[in-house]
């Protein structure tokens, strides 16, 4: 995976992010790669693209981090929220202008609380399909650049879930509406 990376987020106060690499997974395998979107983003992938989308490899020049925010959760003020399963790799500049690239389902982060930070295969593929359908219909949305699967399984009482890892969010920017409230004294 090659791109011209920038991470303007690092110029913000340190309380707004934590540097963190994605947590590697066993045996990632390719599912889908949106090559047209990648090209427009200015990102090129080689034959090992599933390793990058899985987070096992990080592109040279990317500076992975997780974003912090604050706000109300379950009706109560929480001064310390953040991305519990997403790592922002950085920003790229391509045909669409400046865009964020974020790995969702990239493992536990500082803000994961009780979760493991992973993403199930079904919802990952649904988000990929729906985001591309919305794009084709002319509805502005974030888009998915691809998805990979890995060897770990999760068992529930009803079925077995296969974990997935993917690079879904490619928006112009990915600010949370509740980032500024980090600076409001409570």
N, C-alpha and C positions, 0 to 999 in steps of 0.2 A: 504494500500500500504506500503510494507516494502522493504527497500533496504539499502545497506551500502553506504551512501552518502559521497561525498567529494565535495568541491567547490574550486578548485585551483584558479579560477578566482579572489577570494577575496584577493589573495596575490599580485594582480596587483594594479597599482595606481587607486585611487578612481574615477578619471575622466573617467575611462573605463567602469563603471557600476553604476547602482543604485539598492540598495536592494528594492525589491518590491514583494509582494505576488500577486497571481492572484486575480482578482475581482470576487467574488461569483456570481452565476447565479441562477435564480429560477428553481426549479423542474428539476434537471438533470436526464436524463434517458439513459440507456445504448444503444449503437448502435452496436459496435463491439470491441472486445478485442483480440489482437494477443497474445494468451497465450504462444505460442512457442517462440516468440521473447522476451516476458517478462521474461520467464524462462532463456533464454540465457543471458539476461542482468543482471540477479541476482535480479529481481524485482518480488515480490509476491503480488497478489491482493486478497482481500477478496470479499464478496458479495456486499460491498459498493463501488466497483471500479469506478463506474460512478462519484461518488462524488470527487474522486481524479483526474480523467481525466478532469472533469469540472473545477477543481481548487477550489472547495468549501472546500476541505480538503487538507492540505499539509502534506506530509509524514514526520514523525519525523526524524530529522537529515538533511533534505533538507534545503538549504538556497537560496530561490528564489531571482533572480535578473534580471535586463534587461541590455543588452549590449549597449554600446555607440560605435559609429564609426563616421568617417568624410569622406567627398569625394565630388564628383561632382554630383549634382542632377539637372536634366533639363538644363544641360549645364553650371551651375554656381556652384562655390565652396560653400560648406556648411560645416562649421567647427563643427556643432553639429547635427549629425544624430543619429539614434539608433533604437532599436527594438520597433516598434510602436504597435505591438500586440502579442508579444511573451515574455514569462518569462522562463528563464533558471532555472530549479529546482536544478541542480547540476550534478555531474558526478557519475556514478556507475561503478563497476568493476565486470565483469561476464565472460562468455565464450569468448566474443569478445575482452576482454581487457577493457580498460577504455573508457567509452562512455558518451556523454552528453545526458541529458534528458531535453527537452524543451516543454513547453505548447504553442501551437500556437492558437491564437484566445482567449487569456486569459484576454482581456479587455484593457482599456486605460493604457498607460504607460507614463512616462515623455516625451517620444519622439513621441507620437501619432499624434501630430499636430491636424488636424481637425477630424480624424477618431475616431471610438468608440472602436477599438481594437478587434472586434469580427470577426468570420469567418462563412461564409455561409455553409450550409449543403452540397450542391452539390459539390463545389470545395474541401471540406474536404474529402468526400468519393472518389472523383476522385483521389486525391493525395494518399489516402490510397491504392486504387486498383492499380494505376500505379506504386507506389513504390514497392509493393509486386510482381507485374508482372516483373518489372526490376530485382528485387532480384532473382526471379526464373529463369530468363534468364541469370543470372551470371553477370549482369551489376551493378557495384558498385553504391550505392545510399544511401541516408538517408532512414530510414524506419519508418513506423507508428506503434505505439504500441496499438493504439485504438482510439475510438471516442465516444463521448456522445452528446446527444442533450439536449437542455433545452427549457423551456416554453415560452421564449420571441420570438415574431414574428416581422418581418420587412415588411412593406408594400411598394411596389413600384407601379407605374402606371400600370404595366403589370402583376405582380404576387406577391404572398406572399412568402417570404423566411424564412425558419426556421434556426435559428442560431445553430451553433454547437461549440463544444469545443473539442480539441483533443491534443494528445501527439504524434506529428508526428516525430520530429527530434531526431533520435538516432544515430548520427554520432560519429566517433572516437573523433572528436573535432568540435566545431562550430565556428572557428575564421572567422571573416569577413575579406576579403582581404583588406578592407580599414580601419581596426582598427589602424594600425601603423601611418596613416596620422594624427591621433589626435595630434601627437607630432611634426608635421611639422609646423613651424611658417608661417603664411600667411600674 
